[in-house]
Amino acid sequence: MPKYRRARINDEVSRVIAEALRNVKDPRVKNEMITITSCDVSGDLKFAKVYFSVYGAKPENIKEIKKGLYSAAGFLRHAIAEQINLRITPELNFEYDNAMERGANISELLKKTAIPETLESDSFEDNETPFQ
């Protein structure tokens, strides 16, 4: 299968799951702000790995949210089958995506190592070099 077709399927599956999550009645899923960050459908379309992130969730709640997503997998597969014309509706596997937290951590580390503004504002005259 060409890469561009698989990329389109990944995007479409992500979109359908994100829309269907609004209608899930499981309180573990319904009460959280879950974002589908990406989806990776296998080449034979039998499996799909769905990456999600949760806004403001504590690490101990993520396992419960994941259990809620697995319990809603049948509903989500049904939504995929209704909206996307695929020969096989993929089985869904959910993986927590902590890229936002890693990005925030890297940003904080970069801020800590940044040059203080007082050193940045010091300017040297045109004839002077700092290492004379």
The first five atom37 places (N, CA, C, CB, O) and aatype in JSON, in Angstrom:
{
  "aatype": [12, 14, 11, 18, 1, 1, 0, 1, 9, 2, 3, 6, 19, 15, 1, 19, 9, 0, 6, 0, 10, 1, 2, 19, 11, 3, 14, 1, 19, 11, 2, 6, 12, 9, 16, 9, 16, 15, 4, 3, 19, 15, 7, 3, 10, 11, 13, 0, 11, 19, 18, 13, 15, 19, 18, 7, 0, 11, 14, 6, 2, 9, 11, 6, 9, 11, 11, 7, 10, 18, 15, 0, 0, 7, 13, 10, 1, 8, 0, 9, 0, 6, 5, 9, 2, 10, 1, 9, 16, 14, 6, 10, 2, 13, 6, 18, 3, 2, 0, 12, 6, 1, 7, 0, 2, 9, 15, 6, 10, 10, 11, 11, 16, 0, 9, 14, 6, 16, 10, 6, 15, 3, 15, 13, 6, 3, 2, 6, 16, 14, 13, 5],
  "atom_mask": [
    [1, 1, 1, 1, 1],
    [1, 1, 1, 1, 1],
    [1, 1, 1, 1, 1],
    [1, 1, 1, 1, 1],
    [1, 1, 1, 1, 1],
    [1, 1, 1, 1, 1],
    [1, 1, 1, 1, 1],
    [1, 1, 1, 1, 1],
    [1, 1, 1, 1, 1],
    [1, 1, 1, 1, 1],
    [1, 1, 1, 1, 1],
    [1, 1, 1, 1, 1],
    [1, 1, 1, 1, 1],
    [1, 1, 1, 1, 1],
    [1, 1, 1, 1, 1],
    [1, 1, 1, 1, 1],
    [1, 1, 1, 1, 1],
    [1, 1, 1, 1, 1],
    [1, 1, 1, 1, 1],
    [1, 1, 1, 1, 1],
    [1, 1, 1, 1, 1],
    [1, 1, 1, 1, 1],
    [1, 1, 1, 1, 1],
    [1, 1, 1, 1, 1],
    [1, 1, 1, 1, 1],
    [1, 1, 1, 1, 1],
    [1, 1, 1, 1, 1],
    [1, 1, 1, 1, 1],
    [1, 1, 1, 1, 1],
    [1, 1, 1, 1, 1],
    [1, 1, 1, 1, 1],
    [1, 1, 1, 1, 1],
    [1, 1, 1, 1, 1],
    [1, 1, 1, 1, 1],
    [1, 1, 1, 1, 1],
    [1, 1, 1, 1, 1],
    [1, 1, 1, 1, 1],
    [1, 1, 1, 1, 1],
    [1, 1, 1, 1, 1],
    [1, 1, 1, 1, 1],
    [1, 1, 1, 1, 1],
    [1, 1, 1, 1, 1],
    [1, 1, 1, 0, 1],
    [1, 1, 1, 1, 1],
    [1, 1, 1, 1, 1],
    [1, 1, 1, 1, 1],
    [1, 1, 1, 1, 1],
    [1, 1, 1, 1, 1],
    [1, 1, 1, 1, 1],
    [1, 1, 1, 1, 1],
    [1, 1, 1, 1, 1],
    [1, 1, 1, 1, 1],
    [1, 1, 1, 1, 1],
    [1, 1, 1, 1, 1],
    [1, 1, 1, 1, 1],
    [1, 1, 1, 0, 1],
    [1, 1, 1, 1, 1],
    [1, 1, 1, 1, 1],
    [1, 1, 1, 1, 1],
    [1, 1, 1, 1, 1],
    [1, 1, 1, 1, 1],
    [1, 1, 1, 1, 1],
    [1, 1, 1, 1, 1],
    [1, 1, 1, 1, 1],
    [1, 1, 1, 1, 1],
    [1, 1, 1, 1, 1],
    [1, 1, 1, 1, 1],
    [1, 1, 1, 0, 1],
    [1, 1, 1, 1, 1],
    [1, 1, 1, 1, 1],
    [1, 1, 1, 1, 1],
    [1, 1, 1, 1, 1],
    [1, 1, 1, 1, 1],
    [1, 1, 1, 0, 1],
    [1, 1, 1, 1, 1],
    [1, 1, 1, 1, 1],
    [1, 1, 1, 1, 1],
    [1, 1, 1, 1, 1],
    [1, 1, 1, 1, 1],
    [1, 1, 1, 1, 1],
    [1, 1, 1, 1, 1],
    [1, 1, 1, 1, 1],
    [1, 1, 1, 1, 1],
    [1, 1, 1, 1, 1],
    [1, 1, 1, 1, 1],
    [1, 1, 1, 1, 1],
    [1, 1, 1, 1, 1],
    [1, 1, 1, 1, 1],
    [1, 1, 1, 1, 1],
    [1, 1, 1, 1, 1],
    [1, 1, 1, 1, 1],
    [1, 1, 1, 1, 1],
    [1, 1, 1, 1, 1],
    [1, 1, 1, 1, 1],
    [1, 1, 1, 1, 1],
    [1, 1, 1, 1, 1],
    [1, 1, 1, 1, 1],
    [1, 1, 1, 1, 1],
    [1, 1, 1, 1, 1],
    [1, 1, 1, 1, 1],
    [1, 1, 1, 1, 1],
    [1, 1, 1, 1, 1],
    [1, 1, 1, 0, 1],
    [1, 1, 1, 1, 1],
    [1, 1, 1, 1, 1],
    [1, 1, 1, 1, 1],
    [1, 1, 1, 1, 1],
    [1, 1, 1, 1, 1],
    [1, 1, 1, 1, 1],
    [1, 1, 1, 1, 1],
    [1, 1, 1, 1, 1],
    [1, 1, 1, 1, 1],
    [1, 1, 1, 1, 1],
    [1, 1, 1, 1, 1],
    [1, 1, 1, 1, 1],
    [1, 1, 1, 1, 1],
    [1, 1, 1, 1, 1],
    [1, 1, 1, 1, 1],
    [1, 1, 1, 1, 1],
    [1, 1, 1, 1, 1],
    [1, 1, 1, 1, 1],
    [1, 1, 1, 1, 1],
    [1, 1, 1, 1, 1],
    [1, 1, 1, 1, 1],
    [1, 1, 1, 1, 1],
    [1, 1, 1, 1, 1],
    [1, 1, 1, 1, 1],
    [1, 1, 1, 1, 1],
    [1, 1, 1, 1, 1],
    [1, 1, 1, 1, 1],
    [1, 1, 1, 1, 1],
    [1, 1, 1, 1, 1]
  ],
  "atom_positions": [
    [[0.85, -1.17, 0.0], [0.0, 0.0, 0.0], [0.9, 1.24, 0.0], [-0.97, 0.0, 1.23], [1.84, 1.31, 0.79]],
    [[0.63, 2.21, -0.87], [1.46, 3.42, -0.91], [1.39, 4.19, 0.41], [1.01, 4.33, -2.07], [0.39, 4.15, 1.12]],
    [[2.48, 4.89, 0.71], [2.57, 5.62, 1.97], [1.51, 6.71, 2.09], [3.94, 6.23, 2.13], [0.96, 6.93, 3.17]],
    [[1.23, 7.39, 0.98], [0.28, 8.48, 1.06], [-1.13, 7.97, 1.39], [0.26, 9.27, -0.26], [-1.89, 8.65, 2.08]],
    [[-1.47, 6.77, 0.9], [-2.79, 6.21, 1.22], [-2.86, 5.84, 2.7], [-3.09, 4.97, 0.34], [-3.86, 6.1, 3.37]],
    [[-1.8, 5.25, 3.2], [-1.77, 4.88, 4.61], [-1.81, 6.11, 5.51], [-0.51, 4.05, 4.92], [-2.44, 6.1, 6.56]],
    [[-1.15, 7.17, 5.09], [-1.19, 8.42, 5.86], [-2.6, 8.99, 5.89], [-0.21, 9.45, 5.28], [-3.05, 9.5, 6.92]],
    [[-3.3, 8.92, 4.77], [-4.68, 9.41, 4.72], [-5.58, 8.57, 5.62], [-5.21, 9.39, 3.28], [-6.45, 9.11, 6.3]],
    [[-5.37, 7.25, 5.63], [-6.16, 6.38, 6.5], [-5.87, 6.69, 7.96], [-5.85, 4.89, 6.2], [-6.8, 6.75, 8.78]],
    [[-4.59, 6.9, 8.3], [-4.23, 7.25, 9.68], [-4.94, 8.53, 10.12], [-2.71, 7.43, 9.81], [-5.5, 8.59, 11.21]],
    [[-4.91, 9.54, 9.28], [-5.55, 10.81, 9.61], [-7.06, 10.66, 9.76], [-5.25, 11.86, 8.54], [-7.67, 11.23, 10.67]],
    [[-7.65, 9.89, 8.88], [-9.1, 9.72, 8.92], [-9.53, 8.92, 10.15], [-9.59, 9.01, 7.64], [-10.54, 9.26, 10.78]],
    [[-8.79, 7.89, 10.49], [-9.11, 7.1, 11.68], [-8.96, 7.98, 12.93], [-8.18, 5.85, 11.79], [-9.79, 7.9, 13.84]],
    [[-7.93, 8.8, 12.98], [-7.74, 9.71, 14.12], [-8.93, 10.66, 14.24], [-6.44, 10.52, 13.97], [-9.43, 10.89, 15.34]],
    [[-9.36, 11.2, 13.12], [-10.47, 12.16, 13.12], [-11.76, 11.5, 13.6], [-10.67, 12.76, 11.72], [-12.5, 12.07, 14.41]],
    [[-12.04, 10.3, 13.1], [-13.28, 9.6, 13.47], [-13.27, 9.24, 14.95], [-13.47, 8.33, 12.61], [-14.29, 9.39, 15.62]],
    [[-12.15, 8.77, 15.45], [-12.07, 8.41, 16.88], [-12.23, 9.66, 17.74], [-10.71, 7.72, 17.19], [-12.92, 9.61, 18.77]],
    [[-11.61, 10.76, 17.35], [-11.74, 11.99, 18.13], [-13.19, 12.46, 18.19], [-10.85, 13.1, 17.53], [-13.65, 12.91, 19.24]],
    [[-13.89, 12.36, 17.09], [-15.31, 12.74, 17.09], [-16.15, 11.78, 17.91], [-15.85, 12.8, 15.65], [-17.05, 12.2, 18.64]],
    [[-15.87, 10.48, 17.8], [-16.65, 9.48, 18.52], [-16.42, 9.54, 20.03], [-16.31, 8.08, 18.0], [-17.3, 9.15, 20.8]],
    [[-15.26, 10.02, 20.45], [-14.98, 10.11, 21.9], [-15.95, 11.05, 22.6], [-13.55, 10.58, 22.13], [-16.18, 10.92, 23.81]],
    [[-16.51, 11.99, 21.88], [-17.49, 12.92, 22.48], [-18.74, 12.19, 22.93], [-17.85, 14.02, 21.49], [-19.42, 12.65, 23.85]],
    [[-19.06, 11.07, 22.3], [-20.3, 10.34, 22.59], [-20.1, 9.14, 23.49], [-20.93, 9.9, 21.32], [-21.06, 8.41, 23.76]],
    [[-18.9, 8.91, 23.97], [-18.63, 7.78, 24.86], [-19.24, 8.09, 26.23], [-17.08, 7.5, 24.99], [-19.08, 9.2, 26.74]],
    [[-19.93, 7.11, 26.8], [-20.63, 7.33, 28.07], [-19.84, 6.87, 29.29], [-21.95, 6.63, 28.04], [-20.26, 7.12, 30.42]],
    [[-18.73, 6.21, 29.08], [-17.91, 5.74, 30.2], [-17.37, 6.96, 30.95], [-16.74, 4.83, 29.71], [-16.71, 7.81, 30.34]],
    [[-17.63, 7.08, 32.25], [-17.19, 8.27, 33.0], [-15.67, 8.44, 33.05], [-17.71, 8.2, 34.41], [-15.18, 9.55, 33.23]],
    [[-14.92, 7.34, 32.89], [-13.45, 7.46, 32.87], [-12.98, 8.22, 31.65], [-12.8, 6.07, 32.91], [-11.92, 8.84, 31.67]],
    [[-13.76, 8.19, 30.58], [-13.41, 8.86, 29.34], [-14.17, 10.17, 29.2], [-13.69, 7.95, 28.13], [-13.62, 11.18, 28.76]],
    [[-15.42, 10.15, 29.57], [-16.31, 11.3, 29.38], [-15.86, 12.52, 30.19], [-17.73, 10.93, 29.77], [-16.0, 13.66, 29.73]],
    [[-15.33, 12.3, 31.37], [-14.98, 13.41, 32.28], [-13.58, 13.96, 32.05], [-15.1, 12.95, 33.7], [-13.15, 14.84, 32.79]],
    [[-12.87, 13.48, 31.06], [-11.5, 13.93, 30.79], [-11.41, 14.62, 29.44], [-10.52, 12.74, 30.85], [-12.22, 14.37, 28.55]],
    [[-10.41, 15.49, 29.3], [-10.15, 16.13, 28.02], [-9.08, 15.31, 27.29], [-9.69, 17.64, 28.2], [-7.88, 15.54, 27.46]],
    [[-9.54, 14.37, 26.49], [-8.65, 13.46, 25.78], [-8.45, 13.97, 24.36], [-9.22, 12.01, 25.77], [-9.4, 14.32, 23.67]],
    [[-7.19, 14.0, 23.94], [-6.85, 14.41, 22.59], [-6.19, 13.24, 21.88], [-5.91, 15.66, 22.59], [-5.26, 12.63, 22.42]],
    [[-6.66, 12.93, 20.7], [-6.03, 11.9, 19.88], [-4.9, 12.59, 19.12], [-7.06, 11.2, 18.9], [-5.15, 13.39, 18.22]],
    [[-3.66, 12.28, 19.48], [-2.52, 12.95, 18.86], [-2.15, 12.35, 17.52], [-1.33, 12.9, 19.79], [-1.8, 13.07, 16.59]],
    [[-2.24, 11.03, 17.4], [-1.96, 10.4, 16.11], [-2.49, 8.98, 16.13], [-0.43, 10.41, 15.8], [-2.95, 8.47, 17.15]],
    [[-2.41, 8.37, 14.97], [-2.87, 7.0, 14.81], [-1.94, 6.32, 13.82], [-4.36, 6.95, 14.34], [-1.53, 6.93, 12.83]],
    [[-1.63, 5.07, 14.06], [-0.76, 4.32, 13.17], [-1.44, 3.0, 12.83], [0.64, 4.08, 13.8], [-1.46, 2.07, 13.64]],
    [[-2.0, 2.92, 11.63], [-2.68, 1.72, 11.17], [-1.65, 0.82, 10.49], [-3.87, 2.06, 10.2], [-0.83, 1.29, 9.71]],
    [[-1.71, -0.47, 10.8], [-0.77, -1.41, 10.18], [-1.04, -1.51, 8.68], [-0.87, -2.81, 10.85], [-2.1, -1.11, 8.21]],
    [[-0.09, -2.06, 7.96], [-0.19, -2.17, 6.52], [-1.36, -3.03, 6.04], [0.0, 0.0, 0.0], [-1.94, -2.76, 4.99]],
    [[-1.71, -4.06, 6.82], [-2.82, -4.92, 6.44], [-4.15, -4.44, 7.01], [-2.56, -6.34, 6.9], [-5.18, -5.1, 6.83]],
    [[-4.15, -3.3, 7.69], [-5.34, -2.65, 8.26], [-6.0, -3.45, 9.37], [-6.35, -2.4, 7.17], [-7.16, -3.19, 9.7]],
    [[-5.31, -4.41, 9.95], [-5.91, -5.21, 11.02], [-5.76, -4.55, 12.39], [-5.28, -6.58, 11.05], [-6.59, -4.78, 13.28]],
    [[-4.74, -3.75, 12.56], [-4.47, -3.15, 13.86], [-4.23, -1.65, 13.71], [-3.27, -3.82, 14.53], [-3.71, -1.19, 12.69]],
    [[-4.62, -0.92, 14.71], [-4.35, 0.51, 14.74], [-3.87, 0.88, 16.14], [-5.62, 1.35, 14.35], [-4.52, 0.56, 17.13]],
    [[-2.73, 1.54, 16.2], [-2.22, 2.03, 17.47], [-2.63, 3.49, 17.56], [-0.65, 1.85, 17.58], [-2.23, 4.31, 16.73]],
    [[-3.42, 3.82, 18.56], [-3.97, 5.15, 18.74], [-3.23, 5.82, 19.89], [-5.51, 5.11, 18.99], [-3.25, 5.33, 21.02]],
    [[-2.6, 6.95, 19.6], [-1.87, 7.7, 20.61], [-2.76, 8.82, 21.13], [-0.54, 8.27, 20.04], [-3.35, 9.57, 20.35]],
    [[-2.84, 8.94, 22.46], [-3.69, 9.96, 23.05], [-2.94, 10.7, 24.15], [-4.98, 9.33, 23.61], [-1.99, 10.18, 24.74]],
    [[-3.38, 11.91, 24.4], [-2.86, 12.67, 25.54], [-4.06, 13.21, 26.3], [-1.9, 13.84, 25.08], [-5.15, 13.36, 25.75]],
    [[-3.84, 13.49, 27.57], [-4.91, 13.95, 28.44], [-4.47, 15.25, 29.09], [-5.29, 12.89, 29.5], [-3.41, 15.31, 29.71]],
    [[-5.29, 16.26, 28.95], [-4.96, 17.57, 29.52], [-5.19, 17.54, 31.02], [-5.81, 18.68, 28.86], [-6.29, 17.26, 31.49]],
    [[-4.13, 17.84, 31.77], [-4.23, 17.99, 33.22], [-4.48, 16.7, 33.99], [0.0, 0.0, 0.0], [-4.95, 16.76, 35.12]],
    [[-4.18, 15.57, 33.42], [-4.41, 14.3, 34.12], [-3.2, 13.95, 34.99], [-4.7, 13.16, 33.12], [-2.05, 14.23, 34.63]],
    [[-3.49, 13.36, 36.11], [-2.42, 12.87, 36.98], [-1.95, 11.51, 36.46], [-2.91, 12.77, 38.47], [-2.73, 10.77, 35.86]],
    [[-0.68, 11.19, 36.68], [-0.15, 9.91, 36.17], [-0.94, 8.68, 36.65], [1.3, 9.76, 36.58], [-1.06, 7.7, 35.91]],
    [[-1.47, 8.73, 37.86], [-2.22, 7.56, 38.35], [-3.58, 7.43, 37.67], [-2.4, 7.64, 39.87], [-4.15, 6.34, 37.65]],
    [[-4.12, 8.52, 37.12], [-5.42, 8.46, 36.43], [-5.3, 7.96, 35.0], [-6.07, 9.82, 36.44], [-6.29, 7.54, 34.41]],
    [[-4.11, 8.0, 34.44], [-3.94, 7.63, 33.04], [-4.25, 6.16, 32.82], [-2.51, 7.95, 32.58], [-4.8, 5.79, 31.78]],
    [[-3.92, 5.3, 33.77], [-4.24, 3.88, 33.64], [-5.75, 3.66, 33.6], [-3.62, 3.09, 34.79], [-6.24, 2.84, 32.84]],
    [[-6.47, 4.4, 34.43], [-7.94, 4.29, 34.44], [-8.53, 4.81, 33.13], [-8.54, 5.06, 35.62], [-9.48, 4.23, 32.6]],
    [[-7.97, 5.89, 32.62], [-8.45, 6.43, 31.34], [-8.19, 5.43, 30.23], [-7.75, 7.79, 31.03], [-9.04, 5.23, 29.35]],
    [[-7.03, 4.8, 30.26], [-6.7, 3.79, 29.25], [-7.66, 2.61, 29.32], [-5.25, 3.31, 29.43], [-8.07, 2.08, 28.29]],
    [[-8.02, 2.19, 30.54], [-9.0, 1.11, 30.7], [-10.35, 1.54, 30.14], [-9.13, 0.73, 32.19], [-11.05, 0.74, 29.51]],
    [[-10.72, 2.79, 30.36], [-11.97, 3.31, 29.81], [-11.96, 3.33, 28.3], [0.0, 0.0, 0.0], [-12.98, 3.03, 27.67]],
    [[-10.83, 3.68, 27.71], [-10.72, 3.66, 26.26], [-10.84, 2.24, 25.71], [-9.39, 4.28, 25.81], [-11.49, 2.02, 24.69]],
    [[-10.21, 1.29, 26.39], [-10.32, -0.1, 25.94], [-11.76, -0.61, 26.07], [-9.37, -1.0, 26.74], [-12.22, -1.39, 25.24]],
    [[-12.47, -0.16, 27.1], [-13.86, -0.6, 27.23], [-14.75, 0.04, 26.16], [-14.4, -0.26, 28.63], [-15.79, -0.51, 25.82]],
    [[-14.35, 1.19, 25.64], [-15.1, 1.86, 24.58], [-14.6, 1.49, 23.19], [-15.03, 3.36, 24.77], [-15.07, 2.05, 22.2]],
    [[-13.66, 0.58, 23.09], [-13.06, 0.23, 21.8], [-14.08, -0.31, 20.81], [-11.95, -0.79, 22.0], [-14.0, 0.0, 19.62]],
    [[-15.03, -1.08, 21.26], [-16.06, -1.61, 20.37], [-16.91, -0.5, 19.77], [0.0, 0.0, 0.0], [-17.21, -0.51, 18.58]],
    [[-17.28, 0.45, 20.6], [-18.04, 1.61, 20.13], [-17.23, 2.42, 19.11], [-18.45, 2.51, 21.32], [-17.77, 2.86, 18.09]],
    [[-15.96, 2.6, 19.4], [-15.1, 3.37, 18.49], [-14.87, 2.63, 17.17], [-13.75, 3.66, 19.16], [-14.85, 3.25, 16.11]],
    [[-14.71, 1.32, 17.23], [-14.57, 0.52, 16.01], [-15.84, 0.61, 15.16], [-14.25, -0.95, 16.34], [-15.78, 0.68, 13.94]],
    [[-16.98, 0.59, 15.83], [-18.25, 0.7, 15.11], [-18.33, 2.05, 14.39], [-19.44, 0.52, 16.08], [-18.8, 2.13, 13.26]],
    [[-17.88, 3.11, 15.05], [-17.88, 4.44, 14.43], [-16.96, 4.47, 13.22], [-17.47, 5.51, 15.44], [-17.28, 5.08, 12.2]],
    [[-15.8, 3.81, 13.34], [-14.86, 3.75, 12.21], [-15.5, 3.0, 11.05], [-13.54, 3.06, 12.63], [-15.41, 3.43, 9.9]],
    [[-16.15, 1.86, 11.34], [-16.76, 1.05, 10.29], [-17.89, 1.81, 9.58], [-17.3, -0.26, 10.88], [-18.08, 1.64, 8.38]],
    [[-18.63, 2.63, 10.32], [-19.72, 3.4, 9.72], [-19.22, 4.51, 8.82], [-20.6, 3.98, 10.8], [-19.81, 4.78, 7.77]],
    [[-18.13, 5.17, 9.22], [-17.71, 6.38, 8.52], [-16.61, 6.18, 7.5], [-17.27, 7.38, 9.52], [-16.46, 7.0, 6.59]],
    [[-15.83, 5.12, 7.63], [-14.72, 4.88, 6.7], [-14.97, 3.55, 6.0], [-13.34, 4.88, 7.44], [-15.24, 2.53, 6.64]],
    [[-14.88, 3.56, 4.71], [-15.1, 2.35, 3.93], [-13.78, 1.58, 3.8], [-15.67, 2.7, 2.53], [-13.01, 1.78, 2.87]],
    [[-13.55, 0.69, 4.77], [-12.37, -0.16, 4.76], [-12.81, -1.61, 4.68], [-11.5, 0.08, 6.02], [-13.89, -1.97, 5.15]],
    [[-11.99, -2.43, 4.09], [-12.32, -3.86, 4.0], [-12.33, -4.48, 5.39], [-11.31, -4.59, 3.08], [-13.18, -5.32, 5.7]],
    [[-11.39, -4.08, 6.23], [-11.27, -4.6, 7.59], [-11.27, -3.4, 8.54], [-9.95, -5.48, 7.77], [-10.57, -2.42, 8.32]],
    [[-12.06, -3.5, 9.59], [-12.02, -2.46, 10.62], [-10.93, -2.84, 11.62], [-13.41, -2.3, 11.34], [-10.98, -3.93, 12.2]],
    [[-9.94, -1.96, 11.83], [-8.79, -2.34, 12.67], [-9.14, -2.46, 14.15], [-7.69, -1.32, 12.51], [-10.02, -1.77, 14.67]],
    [[-8.43, -3.38, 14.8], [-8.5, -3.48, 16.26], [-7.7, -2.32, 16.83], [-7.96, -4.86, 16.78], [-6.64, -1.98, 16.31]],
    [[-8.21, -1.72, 17.9], [-7.59, -0.52, 18.45], [-6.74, -0.84, 19.66], [-8.66, 0.51, 18.81], [-7.18, -1.53, 20.58]],
    [[-5.52, -0.34, 19.66], [-4.62, -0.39, 20.81], [-4.31, 1.04, 21.19], [-3.31, -1.21, 20.5], [-3.98, 1.85, 20.32]],
    [[-4.41, 1.36, 22.45], [-4.23, 2.73, 22.91], [-2.9, 2.88, 23.63], [-5.38, 3.16, 23.82], [-2.53, 2.06, 24.48]],
    [[-2.18, 3.94, 23.29], [-0.9, 4.26, 23.92], [-0.92, 5.7, 24.38], [0.3, 4.0, 22.95], [-1.34, 6.59, 23.63]],
    [[-0.47, 5.93, 25.61], [-0.41, 7.29, 26.13], [0.77, 8.02, 25.5], [-0.29, 7.28, 27.68], [1.88, 7.48, 25.44]],
    [[0.53, 9.22, 25.03], [1.55, 10.04, 24.38], [1.92, 11.18, 25.33], [1.04, 10.59, 22.99], [1.12, 12.1, 25.54]],
    [[3.1, 11.13, 25.88], [3.52, 12.15, 26.83], [4.43, 13.19, 26.18], [4.23, 11.51, 28.01], [5.28, 13.78, 26.86]],
    [[4.27, 13.43, 24.91], [5.12, 14.39, 24.19], [4.96, 15.8, 24.74], [4.8, 14.37, 22.7], [5.94, 16.55, 24.78]],
    [[3.77, 16.17, 25.16], [3.56, 17.52, 25.7], [4.36, 17.71, 26.98], [2.05, 17.77, 25.96], [4.97, 18.76, 27.18]],
    [[4.35, 16.72, 27.85], [5.1, 16.82, 29.09], [6.61, 16.85, 28.83], [4.75, 15.66, 30.01], [7.35, 17.59, 29.47]],
    [[7.06, 16.02, 27.89], [8.49, 16.03, 27.55], [8.9, 17.37, 26.97], [8.82, 14.9, 26.56], [9.98, 17.88, 27.27]],
    [[8.04, 17.95, 26.12], [8.33, 19.25, 25.54], [8.39, 20.34, 26.6], [0.0, 0.0, 0.0], [9.27, 21.2, 26.55]],
    [[7.47, 20.31, 27.56], [7.48, 21.29, 28.64], [8.74, 21.12, 29.5], [6.22, 21.16, 29.51], [9.32, 22.11, 29.94]],
    [[9.15, 19.88, 29.74], [10.35, 19.61, 30.51], [11.59, 20.14, 29.8], [10.49, 18.11, 30.78], [12.45, 20.75, 30.42]],
    [[11.68, 19.91, 28.51], [12.82, 20.41, 27.73], [12.83, 21.93, 27.73], [12.77, 19.88, 26.28], [13.89, 22.54, 27.84]],
    [[11.67, 22.54, 27.6], [11.58, 23.99, 27.62], [12.07, 24.56, 28.96], [10.13, 24.44, 27.37], [12.78, 25.56, 28.98]],
    [[11.71, 23.92, 30.06], [12.17, 24.36, 31.38], [13.68, 24.22, 31.5], [11.46, 23.57, 32.48], [14.35, 25.09, 32.06]],
    [[14.21, 23.11, 30.99], [15.66, 22.92, 31.04], [16.39, 23.97, 30.21], [16.03, 21.51, 30.55], [17.45, 24.45, 30.62]],
    [[15.85, 24.32, 29.07], [16.46, 25.35, 28.24], [16.41, 26.72, 28.91], [15.78, 25.41, 26.88], [17.34, 27.52, 28.8]],
    [[15.31, 26.99, 29.61], [15.2, 28.26, 30.33], [16.24, 28.35, 31.44], [13.79, 28.43, 30.91], [16.78, 29.43, 31.71]],
    [[16.5, 27.23, 32.1], [17.48, 27.22, 33.19], [18.89, 27.46, 32.67], [17.42, 25.88, 33.93], [19.71, 28.07, 33.36]],
    [[19.18, 27.0, 31.46], [20.53, 27.15, 30.93], [20.69, 28.4, 30.08], [20.88, 25.94, 30.11], [21.77, 28.63, 29.52]],
    [[19.67, 29.21, 29.96], [19.73, 30.42, 29.13], [20.68, 31.44, 29.75], [18.33, 31.04, 28.95], [20.9, 31.45, 30.96]],
    [[21.24, 32.29, 28.91], [22.15, 33.35, 29.35], [21.3, 34.44, 30.02], [22.98, 33.94, 28.15], [20.3, 34.87, 29.47]],
    [[21.71, 34.88, 31.21], [20.95, 35.94, 31.88], [20.9, 37.21, 31.03], [21.56, 36.25, 33.25], [21.82, 37.48, 30.25]],
    [[19.83, 37.97, 31.18], [19.64, 39.17, 30.37], [20.71, 40.22, 30.6], [18.28, 39.77, 30.65], [21.01, 41.0, 29.7]],
    [[21.29, 40.26, 31.78], [22.32, 41.27, 32.06], [23.54, 41.04, 31.18], [22.72, 41.24, 33.54], [24.17, 42.0, 30.75]],
    [[23.89, 39.79, 30.91], [25.03, 39.51, 30.04], [24.68, 39.79, 28.59], [25.47, 38.05, 30.2], [25.55, 40.22, 27.82]],
    [[23.44, 39.56, 28.19], [23.03, 39.81, 26.82], [23.02, 41.3, 26.52], [21.66, 39.22, 26.57], [23.32, 41.71, 25.4]],
    [[22.66, 42.12, 27.51], [22.53, 43.56, 27.27], [23.88, 44.28, 27.28], [21.61, 44.18, 28.32], [23.98, 45.39, 26.76]],
    [[24.91, 43.66, 27.86], [26.23, 44.28, 27.82], [26.73, 44.31, 26.39], [27.23, 43.53, 28.74], [26.81, 43.27, 25.73]],
    [[27.05, 45.49, 25.91], [27.56, 45.57, 24.53], [28.99, 46.08, 24.58], [26.66, 46.52, 23.65], [29.37, 46.84, 25.47]],
    [[29.76, 45.66, 23.64], [31.15, 46.06, 23.54], [31.26, 47.14, 22.48], [32.06, 44.86, 23.22], [30.51, 47.16, 21.5]],
    [[32.2, 48.02, 22.69], [32.42, 49.06, 21.69], [32.98, 48.42, 20.44], [33.36, 50.17, 22.22], [33.46, 47.29, 20.48]],
    [[32.92, 49.14, 19.33], [33.34, 48.58, 18.06], [34.81, 48.15, 18.04], [33.1, 49.56, 16.97], [35.15, 47.16, 17.41]],
    [[35.66, 48.89, 18.72], [37.1, 48.59, 18.7], [37.47, 47.53, 19.74], [37.9, 49.87, 18.96], [38.53, 46.91, 19.63]],
    [[36.63, 47.31, 20.72], [36.93, 46.37, 21.77], [36.47, 44.98, 21.42], [36.3, 46.81, 23.06], [35.41, 44.8, 20.82]],
    [[37.23, 44.02, 21.78], [36.79, 42.64, 21.67], [36.81, 42.06, 23.08], [37.7, 41.81, 20.7], [37.61, 42.5, 23.9]],
    [[35.97, 41.12, 23.39], [35.88, 40.65, 24.76], [37.09, 39.86, 25.23], [34.67, 39.82, 24.92], [37.23, 39.65, 26.44]],
    [[37.96, 39.42, 24.34], [39.07, 38.56, 24.76], [40.42, 39.22, 24.5], [38.99, 37.2, 24.05], [41.32, 38.55, 24.0]],
    [[40.59, 40.47, 24.81], [41.87, 41.12, 24.61], [42.72, 41.07, 25.83], [41.67, 42.53, 24.19], [43.84, 41.58, 25.83]]
  ]
}
